């Protein structure tokens, strides 16, 4: 294995020794209990299985047949989740064929970031992850299951399901995807229309037609954002049936893969062929494998928050330095929009996750000696043709698009931040320009529309962190900033907020920590300060005299902004989460009272 992989894994193991040991002890204690129907009181058992058909009730109670719990994120709002409507019937049918039973244990909420982008609902998006984790716990706490199937695809849903499942680490779990939508209007053409709209050259009718041609049917959006990064990581962690990620919802193979997920869950239950509880499966090596897969494909920056939280749920402590060091040793193997022009269907056709995983394993950049839900281990996830089907989309480790991964850590007097370099033109990796400070994305958009931004500048958009307003994605800023960059101006974004996994092109230092609300460095920036974002050196600084910088009084959020952030469209209900949330580098976790050092 590559030295960097060994070194980072070992320091994570050492750092995590105490919480991981305590976690595994809890997993073991829960796994050793009698089965639910045998351990519970008669009234509890009767309630649990009251609605089952007589044959299923006989199997699970009298015959002690295995019972699978299904947690589903089905709704009609997410194109990616609409196909889940029919999955429970397929799962129950396959369970019966295998002499088992299956129950939908519960449903979890699932927000479409595409619907809420740039709107108040986006301020609930990040917190929906932990809400989903809690919903998963509520479903599984019925505690009558021998294994679980988790149905989710999109941005916060998979991390939330995984965090929830890891709090039931004694259960074997299989994640069940639904697949991407077919290709429509290309992501590149869609972005061009957005930029034309920002310039006022096309109207709302033309924009809506383009958006509707891009997002046109059931399945996941076809760009390589957070949702599709989730699917890549589930394959790299061995939590899918191998090869399940990018098969279309209505392809005949989709039902076959879902049925195989049922059979897999039964095989890895206690008393099955190979007991593999998720809490043991997800160890520090598996977490590192997920990190490497993300970096090698130029995946979503959101996972530098989510996977810190996922790891923490398994008693494992990781940070952005770990990501940064792995990125230096991980080649970029994929060019999928926004890192290229291809969509995920073209990525799949070129070899998909199987090609990436095989190349990383063969290059010594992933741990092969790990557990997975598949009997053949991680190698089962690396089955792909010897050569890429399109080397403009996917390349082997010997001839990558870049020697380093797609994400990079930035540090300096503006704090710690991350940047997705794989989507940014090389001549934009360093931007030094005067700051223009904004305290909302709406203020930046208004300045653009007023013609105030036709110059070199670094947009500092602050008070967008987890505690301020839930850390919304600021993807709506991409079109105006891309327009200015296209006009030849050197522009960049620095923020304590997030960007969409679909964001690219414009250099953006995001997740800046500590956040401005906590008197983080962005609160000290003034209009006109020279800011240098250097993705080559990995630095992010306000070029201000050190004594003057230290003497500045941090700006405070206005009362009006704080009031707006706290009220309307359900934001009142999330006040407790805003107060308790940890910083972005600590995973923006809301459930921890003992933040890691």
N, C-alpha and C positions, 0 to 999 in steps of 0.2 A: 504494500500500500504506500501511497505517497506520504512523505514525512509530515506535511501539513495536516493531512487527514488524521494521522496517528496522534499528532501533538494536540490538535484541537479536541479530539475525542477524549484523550486522556485528561486534559485539564477540566473538561466538562464533568467527567466521571469523578474526579477528585473534588471539585467544587460542590457536586451534588450528593456526595456520599451520605451525609446525614439525612436529608429529606427523602432521598431515594430509598434508603434502608427502611425508614419509617413507613413510607408508602407501600413497599413490597410486603412488609409485615401485615399491614391492613388487608392487602389483597389476599394474602395467604389465609388469614383468619376468616375472611368472608368465603373463600373457596372451600374451606373445610366444613362448612355447615351442611346439614342435611338439605335436600331439595325442598323448595317452597311448599309444595302440597303435602309434604311429610312433616314439616316443621311447624306449620301454622295451625291455629285453632280451626275447628270445623266450620265456624261461621265465616272466618276469613277465606277459607278455601271455597266455600259455597258462593260467596260474593264474587270471588275471582273468576269462577268458571260458570256463573249462572246463565250467561247468554250463549254459551257454546252449544252447538248441536249435540244431540245425545251421543253420537259416535265419538266426537272429539272429547267430550266430557269423560266418557269411559276410558279413552286412551290415557289422558293426562292424569286422572285421579286413580283409577283402579289398576290400569296397566303400567302406570308410571312412565309413560312415553315422554320423550323430551318436548318441551314447549318453548317456542321461539317468540320473543317479544319484538315487535316492529315499531320503530319510532319513525314517523313520516313527517316530512316538511311539505307535503302536498298543498298547493293552492292554485288558483287560476290566474293569479297576478304575475307570477314568474313564468315566462315561457319555458324555462328550464325545468320547472317543477310540475307543470300541467300534466306531463305524461305519467306522473306517479299515481294519478287517479285510479288506474286499473291494477296497480302492482299488488295491493293486498290480496286480491282474489287469486292472482297467479301464485303468490307466496303460500297462501293457505292450501291451494290445490297441490302444490309440490310437497308441502309438509305432510299432507295426508298420504300422498303416494309413498313417502318415505317412512310411514308409520308414526309420524309426529304430529304436533299441532302448532298453530301459529295464531297469535293474537296481536291486533294493533294496540300496543300499550299506551300510545298517546301521540298527539300531534304537536309540532312545535311551530312557532311563527316563522315566516320567511319573507323578508323585505326585498323588493326589487330596487336596487340602487339606481337602475336606469330610469325608473319612474320618479324617484325622489331626488335625483341629481339637481343640485342648485336650489332646492326647496327646503322648507323647514323640516320635513320628514327625514331628510338626510342626517339631521342632528340626533336621530334615534338609531341610526344605522350601526355604528360601532357597538353601542350598548345592546343591540339586538343579539349580538354574539353570546354574551353572558346570559341574556334572557333565554336564548335557545338552549344553552347548557343547563340552565335551571329547569326548563321544560323537559329536557331529556331525563334529568334526574327524577322529576315528578313521574314521568312515564315508567322508568325502570324501578322506581322505589316500590312498585307493587310487588316486586321481589319474588315472582313465581316463574322466572325464566331460566332456561339452561343456556341460552345464547341470545344474541340480539342482531337484528338487521337494521341498519341506519340508512334512511332514504333522504339524501340531500345532495345538492350540487353547488349552489351559488355561494357568494362571497363570504358572508358571516355564518352561513348555515353549516357548512362542513366543519370549520373550526369549532363552532358551538356544539355540534353533535359530538365531535371528538373529545372536547373538554368534558362534556357531560358523561360520555362513555367511560373516560378514564377515571372518573369518580366512582365507577362501578367496575374497577379493574379486574375483578374476579370473573367477569363475564367474557366469553369469547364473542367477538363482534366482527361483522363483515359490513363494509360500506357498499351501498348499491347505487350506482349512478344511473342517469337516464339518457345521457348522450347529448351531442350538440345539434342545433338546427342545421338544415342544409344551407349551402352558401347562397347568399343573395347579392345585393349590391356590395361591391368590395368595400372593405374598411377604408381604403385609401380614397376611393371616390366619395364615400360618405363624408370623410373629413374635409375634402375639398369643398363640398357644398356647405358644410358648416362654416368654413372660413369665408366663403362667398356671402353667406347670410350675415356674418359678423361685419362685413364691409358694406352691407346694404345693397349688394348687387343682385341678390335673388330674394324673393319674398317667402312668407311663411308656407304658402302652398307648395313651392318647390322644395323647401326644406323638409316638410312633412312627407312628401312623396319619396324623398331620398331615405329618410329615416325608416319609413315603412317598407321600403324595398330591402333595407339592410336587416331589419328585425321583422321577420315575415311569417314565422311559424313556430311550432313547438320545438323545444330544445334550447340548449345553452347558446348565448350570443357567441359568434364565431371568432372574436378577437381573443388574444391570449392575455386575458385579464385575470382577476382574482378567481373567478369561478373555474376557468379552465386550468389555472395553476393548481387549484385544489385537486383536480383530477390527476394531474401529473404527480402531485405529492402523495396521493393515496396509492398510486401504483408503486412509487418509490419506497413507500413504507410497508408495502405488502398487505394492504388492508382491503384491496379490491380482489375480486376474481381477476386473474391476469388478463390484460387486454380489454377490460371492460370500459375504459374511460371514454373513448370517442367513437362508439358505435351509435348510429342514429336511433332516436326513440322508436321509430316505426320499422326499422330493419328487423327482419325475422330473428337475427342473432340476439337482439336485445332481450326478448323473452327467454331465450335459452341461457343467456348469461345470468338473468335474474333467478331462474330455476337452479342454476349451478351455485349461486350464492346461498340458497337454502341448503343445498346438499353440503356445501362447505361449512356452513355454520353448525350443522349437525355433526360433521366429522371432527370439528375442533372443540366440541363441548366436553365437559367432564364425563367420562364414560364412553366417549367416542374414540375415533382412531388415534387422535393426537391432541390432547388437551392443550389449548393455546389461549389463555385469557389475555385480553388486550393490555392489561396492566403490565404483564411480563413481556409481551411482544414489543411494546413501545419502550425501548430502552435508549440509552444515549447514542448507540450506534445507529439506530433507526431514525432518531431525530437528526443526526448528522447527515444521513443519507437523504432525508427530505431537504435539508438546507442545500446540499450540493446539487440536487436535481433542480431546485429553484434557480440557483445561480447559473447552472449550465444551460438553462433554457430562457434566461432573461425574464423570469416570472414576476409576479406582482410584488410591489413594495409593501403591500398590506401584510404580507406574510412575515415581515420583520417585526411586526407587532403580534400577529396571531400565533406564530409558532413559538414565540417566547411564552405565551400563555398556555399553549398546548403542552409544551415541555414541562412547565410548572405544574400542570395538572397531574403529571406522572412523577412528580418529585425531582425533576431535572431542571437545572439552572443554566440558561444560555443568555448571551447578550450580543450586541451588535458587533463587538470586537471579534467574536467567534465567526459571525457572518463575513466580516471584512477580511479576516485571515484566510478563510476558506475560499473567498472570491478570488484572492490573488493566485490561488493554486488551481482554480477550476476553469477549464476552457469553455467558451461560449459555443454551443453546438447547434443552436436553433435560431432561425430568423422568422418569427411569427409576429404579426401585427400586435402591438405598435413597434416591435423591433425589426420589422420587415414588412413586406407587402402580402405575404401568405396568410391564410386563415387556418384555423385548427383542423379543418377538413383536409387541407393540403398538407399540413404537418402530419396528420395521421396517414395519408397516402404515401408520404415520403418515408415512413417507418415509425413515426409516432413515439410514444413513451418507451416501447420495447427497444427501439434502436438506441435511444438516449441511455437507457439503463444498462444495456449491454456494453456500450462504449465506455461508460463510466466504470463499470465493474472491471472490464478488461484493462483499463488504464490505471487501476488501483486507486480510484477516486470514490468508491463506495464500498461499504462493508458488505461482503458476501455472506459472512457467517452470522446471519440474523434469522430470527423466526419470521414467518409470514403466515397468512391464512391458507396459502397454497402449499400443497404437500412437498413440492420440489424446491421450496425456498425462493430467494430473490431471483435466482437464475430463471425461474419460470416467467418472470416479468420482463426478461431481456431477450425474448424470442422475437427476432426480426430478420429480414433479409440482410445478407452480408454487406450490401452496398445501399446507400441512400437512394431513394427513388427520385430525389431532386436535391442536388447539392447546393442549390440556391436557398433552400429551406432548412436542410438538415445535413450536418457533416459529422464525420468521425472525429475522435479525439486527436488523431494524428494530424488533422488539417482543419482546425476549428476556424470559426469566424474571428475569434479573438482569443488570445492566450489567457485572458482573465474573464471572470464571470460578469453577469449583467448588472450587478448591484454593487454599490460602493459606500463605505462609511466616510463621512466628513467630520472633522473635528476642528475646533478653533475657539476664538472668544465669543462666537455666536452659538456655542454649545455643540451637541452631537446631533448629526442629522444623517439622512441617507439619500442617495440619488440613484436613479435607474439610468446608468450610462449607456446601456445597450441600445436605447432608442434615440440617443442624442447624437447628432452629427459630430464628428471628431473635432471640427473647428469651433465647436461650442462647448467643449469640455472645460474651458476656462473663460469666465466672464468677470470683468472688473468694471464697475460702473456705479454712478450715484444711486443711493437708495431712494425709493419712493415708498413711504409707509402707508399702509391701509389697515383698517381694523375690521374689514368685512370684504367678502368677495364682491358684494354688490357695489361697494365703493370703487373698486378697481374697474369693474365693468362700466360704471358711470363715467369714470375718467377716460376710459378708452373711447366711449361713444362721444364724449365732448372733444375729442381730438387732442387731449393733453399728453399723450404717451408716445408720440412719434419721435422718439429719441432713444439713446442707450440708457438703460436703467435696470436696477434690480428691484423687483416688487417684493416688499416685505409685508406679508399678510399675516397679522398676528391675532392673538386671542381666538385661535381656532383649535386649541388643544383639548384633550379629553375633559378636563375640569371646567373649561370655559364654556363650551357648547357641544360637547360630545365628539369633537374631532371629525367634522364632516369632510367628505371628499370635495375637493375644489376643482373638479374636472371641467366645470363650466368656464374656467379661466383659460383652458387650453386654446380654444379658437382665437380669442383676441391676442394672446401672447404669440401664438403661431403666426398670425397675420403680421405682427410687428417684426418678428424674426424673419419672415419671408420678405419683408421690405428692406432688409439689410441691417436692421438695428440689432445691437447686442443686448439681449434681454435674458433675464433669469428670474426665477421665483424662489423665495426663501419663506418658509412658513412652519408653524407648529401644528398645522393641520395635515391632512392626507391628500393624496391624489388618487384617482382611479387606477386600477390595474391596467386600464386602457390608455392611460396618459403616456405621452412620449414627446419626442422632438424638441421641446423646450426644456433646457436644463432647470431642474427643480430640486432644491434641497428641502426635503420634507421631514416631518416628524421631529422638528427641532426641539430638543429637550435640554433643560427643563422648559416647560411651556411658559408663555408670557404671563399668564394669570398667576403663576407661582414666582413671579419676579425673575423669570428666565431672561437670558441675554437679549432676546428679541425686543423685550420691553425697554431696552436702553438705546435702541436705534433711533436716530433722528433723520428726517428728510435731508438728503444731500450728503450724508455719510458715504464714503466710498466703501463698497462691499466687494469682496473678492471671493468668488466661488471657484475653487480649483479642484476639479474631479481627477486631475492627473496626480497631483500631490496629496489629495485627500484632505483639503483644508477648507474652512469656511470662516471668514473673518471680516469684521468691520475694521477698516484701516484707520483707527482712531488712536490718538495718544493714550497709552495705558493709564496714566494718572487721570486724564479727563474721563476715560471710560469708567474707571472705578468710582469716580465722584458723581456720575450721573444718577439721578433719581429715576427708578424704573417707572414707566407709564402704567397707569391703572385702567382697567376696562371701565367704560362709562356706565353710569347707572342705567341709562336707557338700553344699552346693549345687553347688560346683565339681565335686565327685566325681560327683554325680548327672548333671550336664550332660555329663560326659565318658564315661559308661559305659551300656551297655545298648541293645538294639535298633539296633545298628550305629553308635552315636554314636562309638565308638572310632575308626572308619575315617575320621571327618571331623575328627579332631584337628588335622591339618595345615592344613585349610581355616580352622578357627577361629583358629589362630595367625597365619595370613598374611592374613586378610581385612582389607580397608580399611573405613573408616567408611561409614555409610549414604549420606551426601552424595557420597561418592566411588564410589557404585554398589555397595558391598559386594563389590567385585571381589576374587577370590582369585588371579588369574593375573598381577597386575602387581607388578613390583619397583620401578617408578618412578611412585609416586602423583602425580597432577597437583597443582599448587600450590593 
